[in-house]
């Protein structure tokens, strides 16, 4: 499922995607709209979708900066990972939340 948040003018200000197994593939909110509850609303809609699809947990691979957001919403770090983006090594976290 691909989720979209729009402002009153119909402009896309946030997106997220989740599959039937509860894997949250992406979450992005335009910097001009951060801190307004958009990511929380997208995450809640993704959770609802996952529950309706029969998933027992949600998982995601999140950045260092996104980790506190997910932790405050019940996700726990399962493991720290090093991923390659082109030639650059970056740290992220595989996180899980029971539904």
C-alpha positions in Angstrom: 0.0 0.0 0.0 1.2 3.4 -0.9 0.0 6.2 1.5 0.0 9.9 0.6 -0.5 13.0 2.8 -1.6 16.2 1.1 -1.9 19.8 2.4 -5.2 21.7 1.9 -3.9 22.9 -1.6 -3.6 19.2 -2.7 0.2 19.2 -2.7 1.9 16.0 -1.5 3.7 16.7 1.8 4.4 13.1 2.9 4.5 9.5 1.7 4.8 6.1 3.1 4.5 2.5 1.9 3.8 -0.8 3.7 3.3 -4.3 2.5 0.8 -7.0 3.7 3.5 -8.5 6.0 3.8 -5.2 7.8 7.2 -4.2 6.4 7.3 -0.4 6.3 9.4 0.3 3.2 9.5 4.1 3.2 8.4 7.2 5.2 9.1 10.7 4.1 7.7 14.1 5.1 8.7 17.3 3.4 10.9 19.3 5.8 8.5 22.2 5.7 5.8 20.0 7.2 7.8 18.1 9.8 6.6 18.4 13.4 2.9 18.6 12.4 1.9 15.0 13.1 2.1 13.9 9.4 4.5 11.1 10.0 2.5 9.9 13.0 -0.7 9.9 10.9 1.0 8.0 8.0 2.5 5.5 10.5 -1.0 4.9 12.0 -2.6 4.4 8.6 0.2 1.9 7.7 -0.4 0.1 11.0 -4.1 -0.1 10.3 -3.4 -1.5 6.9 -1.0 -4.1 8.2 -3.4 -5.2 10.9 -6.2 -5.6 8.3 -3.9 -7.6 6.1 -3.2 -10.0 8.9 0.3 -8.9 9.8 1.4 -9.7 13.4 4.2 -7.2 13.5 5.6 -4.1 11.7 9.2 -3.9 10.7 11.3 -1.3 9.1 14.9 -0.3 8.4 15.3 3.2 9.8 18.0 5.9 9.8 19.8 7.2 12.8 17.7 10.3 12.8 14.4 8.4 12.5 15.2 5.9 15.3 13.8 8.1 18.1 10.5 8.6 16.2 10.0 4.9 15.8 11.1 4.1 19.4 8.6 6.6 20.8 5.9 4.7 18.8 6.7 1.2 20.2 9.4 0.0 17.8 12.4 -1.8 19.2 15.8 -2.1 17.6 16.4 -5.7 16.5 19.8 -5.1 15.0 22.2 -2.3 13.9 23.1 -2.6 10.2 25.7 -1.1 7.9 24.3 -0.6 4.4 26.0 0.6 1.2 24.4 3.4 -0.7 26.5 3.5 -3.8 30.0 3.7 -2.4 29.0 5.2 0.9 28.5 3.0 4.0 25.6 4.1 6.2 24.3 2.9 9.6 20.6 2.1 10.0 18.5 0.0 12.3 16.2 -2.9 11.7 13.3 -2.3 14.0 10.2 -4.2 15.0 6.8 -3.5 16.7 4.3 -6.2 17.5 0.7 -5.4 16.4 
